[in-house]
């Protein structure tokens, strides 16, 4: 609830009752209203309440503050009740006029007929409890500030409504309060939906190796025309596709091991061919389930020198099978620099979970920024959901709520993504920093990197609405 709204509904040094987001209520004397908190003096002592935790506020009036007058009339207020209480008042003795104000009738002398003397109502809504008429007391005060009962005289009943009465109903304020509560509920529901969805998707996400492309890589095989490699390649391709078609790629069927033996000499003859190495690494992983060391080494060599995003994907799969999660996080980051997050949802949720684990928010932010000017609408939504999820987990729940509230009110997702990415950052975990240092040093030492590796988006933009199979990386 906004501080301005609290100020409209309650004043300093007044009794108030707050309803909180925890479904509890707390009441006391309002002592201070700040931009982020209020100070309340309760029976148990002063407490500070965050403004964001307040759902509604109600001003309280203590009925005991109403002072009752004496049931016995005093000498200044004696009334002649000899006549009927319903008779009209006659002229006052000694007075030439009967135009006295109803609130200020002066009792000088005796009255010829019965009349009720109405005392003026005090400034603080103090209403007389009882007025005696014909010896019978009439109770004139109810719990809702009732005014004295009227008589048959021309005296007008005088009653005033307290300015700060708890019963005052400000329709506009109530409407605004209800609207704020509704928005807060929507924000909480949306944030919970994003949180639960990511937890469920992360738990069920699984990635597996991408099969290689068996298109004959003539441009990679210098002098292939004078060899028999084209025929051998075609044989290997046909055998693999047949085994895949009948679902017999498992080692128990004995079809994949001979293919590994056949491809190995071809790799030795053309060691600089990424396509041959991809096939060899894939067959190696299938032939030796549980032993990913050789496969990950080959995939890494290819990924470093190629522009194919699928190579980094397969490095990530191999790394996860070897419990090298830091390498998997790095590899999926490289993968999504060339592939839309909506084209590989399982890989995306795995990546988000690793970013969360290693607090790798700066890399996630750079990934979003690289897509800033070249991204489809549905990909913006996916990135924004992930950013909100990470923001809530690693930065601030309250700030995440602010982003969701703006989204509900219709602010563009693209501008919200930029806003949240500006606030994402911080240092990654020590284990990830250590991995990154060793990984880069190893690549430089092995002369795998001479110049910075170009990413696909450094030279040209990815087309909007792109799909995985249409990219240059594939």
N, C-alpha and C positions, 0 to 999 in steps of 0.2 A: 504494500500500500504506500502511496506517495505521502511525504511529510505534509504537503499542502492540504491533502484531503483530511489528514488527522487534525490539522489546525482548524479546518472548517467545522469539524464535528465535535471538537473538545477544546477547552481553554486551560491555560496554566492554572494550577491550584484548584482544579475541579475534580470531582470524583468520576473516574472512567473505568470501563471494563473493556479489555482487549481480548479478541478471539484469535488464537495463534494457528499457524499451519500444522501444529502438532495436535490439533483438535482440543486443546486445553484452553481455559480462560483464566485471566489474571486481572485483578482489579486493585485500585488504589488511587492515591492523589497524584495527579499529573504534575510533575515538577519541571520538565524540560522536554522540548521537541527539537531534535537535531536533524541534519540531512540524512543520517544513516541510522539513528537510534532515538529512542525516547527514554526518559528517566521517570520511573514510577516509584512512589513512596507507599509501600504496602505494609500490612500488619507485621510482616516478618522482616521489615527493613527495606531500604531502597534497592531497586533492581533496574538493570539496563536491558532493554528489549530492542533487537534489530528491527528496523522498519520493514525489511523484506519478509519478516516472519509474521507480520500482522495481517490478518484477513479482514477484520472488521473492528470498529470502535463504537462504543455506546457511552453516552454521558449519563451519569447517575445522579438522582436527587434523593436526598435523605428525608423521608417523611417526618422524621423526628424534629427537623428544623422548623416545622410549622408550629408556632406558639399558640396555644389556646388561651382564650380570655376566661375570666372568672365567671362562674354560673350565677354569682350573686351580684346584682347591680350595686354600684357604689353611690355615694351621695351626689356625685356630679351627673350621674346617668340614670336617676330614678325616673320611672314612668308611671303615670296615673293609669291604672288598669281597672278603674271602676266600671267603665262602660264596656260595651261589646268590642271585642278585638277586631271585628269586621267593619266597625263604623268608620266613616270618613273623618279625617282630622279637621278640627275647627281652628279658628284663628288663635294664635298664641297670645296669652294675656300680656298686655304691655307692648304689643307689637302691632304696627299698623299694616304689616305686609305679610303675606303667606308665600312669598317667592323665594324662601330660603332654599339653597342648594340641597338636593337629597342627601348629599354626602356630608353636609356640614350643618345639620339642623341644630340650633341652639336651644337648649332646654331651660328657658327662663320662666319660672312660675309653673303653674299646673296647666295641663291640657284639658279642654272641655270634653273631648272624646278620646277614646283609646287610639294610640298610634305607636308604631314600632320605631324605636330610635336605632338607626343603623350607623354604626361607627365607620369612619373611613378605613379602608383596607390599607394596611402598612405597605411600604415599598417592597418588602421582601415576601409578598404573597402570604402574610399571616392572616388567616381567616378566622373569625370568632367561631368557637366550637358550638356555643349554645346561646340562644336568646330566650329570655323568659317572657311568656305571654299568657295572662290569666293563670299564672302559677304552673303552667305546663311547660316543660322544657322541650324545645324542638332541636333535634340534632341536625346541624346544618353543614357538617363537614364530611365529605366522603374521601376515599383514598385518591380520587382523581381531581383534587382541588375544586370540589363543588362549591358554588356560591350560596349565600343564605337564601332560604325559601322566601318567595315573594309574598307580600301582603296585599290587601285590597286597596291600599293607599296608592297615591300617585308617585310614591317614592320608587325610583329606579334602583334595581339591584346593582350593586357595584362590585365587579369582579375583574381582576386583571390576570393575564396569563404570564407566568414568569418567562423572562427572555431566554433563560437557559434551561427550560424544563426538559426533562428526559423524554417527555411524550411528544415533543416537537418532531414532526416527520418532514424532512426535507426531501422531496421527491427526486430532485435532480441529483442530490448527493447520493441517495440510495441507488439510483440508476447507474451512476458512475462507479459506485462501489461494486455493484453486481457485475458490471462489465469488466472491471479489473480482476475480479475473482475468476470470471469465465476465461479471460486471457491467461491468467496464471495456471489454471487447470489445463488448458490446451498446451501451454508450454511444457508443463510437467509430463503430460501424457506423451507428447512428441519426443521429449528427451528420453523417457523410459522406453519408448518404442525403438528408437535408434540404438540405445544401449543393449536391449534384449536381442535385437536382430543381429548386431555384430557379435555378441557373445555366442549365439546359436550358430551363426555362419562360420565363425572362427573354429568352433568346436568340431564342426563337420567338414571343414575344408581339407582337401587332399589333392596334391599335385603329383603327376606321373610324367615320365619322359615323353617328349614329343618325338614321334618317329621321324627318321630322316627322309628327305626328298630324294627319290631314286632317279631323278632326271639326270641323264648322262652329262657330267661336267666337262665338256670338251675344252672350254676356255681355261680350265685349271690344269689340264694334262698336256703339257708341251710335248709334241712329237708322238701323240697317241696313235696317229694314223699308221705308224710303222710297227705297232704292237698288236697283241691280241686282247688288249684290255677291254675294248668295246664288247666283244663276245662274252668275256668272263663277267663283265658288269651286268649284261642282260640276263645271264644265267642266275646270278645271285639275286637280282631283282625278282625274277619269276619265282624262284624257290621261296623267297621271303613272302611275297604276296600270296602265294598258295597256302603257306603255313598260317599266315594271318587270317586268310579267308576261312579256313577250317578250324581256327582257334587252337592251333597247336604250336604256339611259340614257347610254351613252358619247356623247361629242360627235360621233363619226364618223357616227352615225345621224341627227343633226340634229333630234332630238325634244325635247331638254331646253332648247335656246336659246330657242325660242318661248315656252316656259312661263315662263322668267325675264322675258321681255318682258311677258307678260300679268299676272304677279303684282306687278310694280313699281308700277304706278299705284294698285293697291289698298293697298299699304303707304303710299303718299303720302297717300291719303285717310284712313287710320286708322293714324297713326304710333305710337300707343300700344298697339297690339295685338301682344303677344308671339307669338301663333300665326302671324300674317302674316309677322312678321320671321323666325321660324324657317324658314318655307317659302322665303322669299326668300334667306336665307343658305345654305340647302341647295342650292337651284337655282344659286346663284352659284358655289358650290364645284364642282358638277358641270360647269358651263359653262366654268369657267376653271381647269382642272387645272394645278397649279403656282403659281397666284396665289391665295393665301389671305388676303390683307390685308383685303379688304372682308368676307369671311365671318367672320374672327375678330373684327373690330370689332363686327359685328352680334350674334354669339353672346355676346360679352362684355357688351354693353349689356343683352341679355335676361337673362343669367345673374345679373347684379348685382341686378336688380329682381324677378326671379321666384323661385318656390320649387321650380322643376323641376330635379331633379338632372341630367337629361339635357343641360341647357344647359351646365353645367360640364364634362360629358363632352365635348361638341362643342367647347368652348373648348380643352380639352386636346388633342384630335385636331388642331385647327387650329394650335395652338402647336407641336406636334411637327413638323408639316409645314413650319413656319417656323423650326425649330431653336431655338425658345424653350422650352428644357426647364425652366427655373425656373417659368415660367407654367404649363406642363403639370403640374408637381409640385403646385403650389398648387391648380390646378383639380381634379385627381384627388382631392386631400384633401377638397375641398368636395363632390365627387361622392360619395365614400364615407361622408360624414356622412349621406347619405340613402339609400344603396343598400348592400345586403349584399355583402361581399367575395366570397361564393360565387356570387353571381348575375352577376358580371362578372369571371371569372378572368383573362382577358387584361389587362384594365385594372388588375387587382390586381397582377399581376407587373410591369407597366410602372411602377406607382406605387412598389412596393418597390425597384425598381432606381433610381428617381429619388431616393428617400429615402436610399438608400445613397450615391449619387453626391454629393448635397448635404449629407450628414450631418444630414438634417432629422429627427433622432430625437425631438425634443420634440413635433413635430406628430404623428408616428406614435403616440407615447405617449398624446397627448390623444385621438386617434381611438379607441384601444383603451379608454380610460377612459370615453369617452362611450357606448360599447357595453356597459359593464360590467354594468348591471342590465337590459339589454334585448337579449339575444343568444341565438341558437340554438346548440345544442351543436356542430354541425358548423362553425359560424362561429368558435367559440372555438378549435377545433383549427387552423383556417386562420390565425387571428391569432397563435396561439402558435407555429406553425411559422415564420411570418414574423419574429416577435420573436426567436426563437432564431437564425435565419439572420442577422439584423441584429446581434444581440448578439455572435455569433462574429466577424462581419466588422469591427465598429466598436468593440467594448468589450473583451471578453476571451474567448478560447477556453476557458480553464479554467472560468470562471463559466458559460459555455454548457453545458459538460459536466455541471456540477452540476445545472443545470435539467433536462437530459435524463435524468440518473440518477434524480432525484426522479420524473420522469414514468414511467420504466420501473418504479419501485417502487410506482406506483399513486397518487401524489398527484393530486388533481383538477386538470384543465387550467386551470380558471378561477382557482384560487388561484395557480398557477404563472404565469399570464399577468399577474396583478397584481404578483407578485414581480419578474418580469423588467422590467415597465414602470417599476417604481420605480427601477430601475438604468439605464434608458435615458434619455439626455439629452445635454446638451452643446450647444455652439454650432454652428449651421449654417455652411456655407461663406460666405465673403465675397460671392461672386457672388449667392447666394440672398438674403442680407440686403439687398444693394443693390437687387435686383429688388423685394423686398417693400416697401422704403421708397418706391421710385419708383411702384410700382403703386398703393399706397394713396394717395399724394399726388395721382396723376393722377385717381383716382376722386373724391377730395374736391374737387379743383379743377374737375372737370366737373360737380359737384353730382349725381353719380350716387348718392352715399351721403349721406343726411341723418341717418338713424338706423342703428344696427348691423343688418346683414342677419340676420334670424332664420333659424335652421336648423330643419329639420323636427323634430329631437328636443328643441328647447327648449320646445315647448309640449305635446308628447305623445310617448309612447314608441312605438317601432317594434314591431310585433307580432312575436313569436317565429316563426321559420320563414317570415319574409316573403319574397316574391319580388319581383323588379324591377317586373313589370307591375302588381302589386297596390298599390304604394305611392302615397301621396298625391303624391309628387314626379313620378310618371309620369302 
